[in-house]
């Protein structure tokens, strides 16, 4: 039987959205911020992008796995 429900939204999307805000918002709100704080903000954004990519890969693997097969550890 085919389901008409939409698939659940990926958590990875929220990592990417968060990375956008972490990178852009402090620099827009505080343009005279110290360079070290800017560097930390960009590093945190890159970490969130990497975590989003990792989560997206997990989601893709789970979608490709057959329903009756248990997840690998």
Secondary structure, 3 states (H helix, E strand, C coil): CCCCCCCCCCHHHHHHHHHHHHHHHHHHHCCCCCHHHHHHHHHHHHHHHHHHHHHHHHHHHHHHCCCCCCCCC
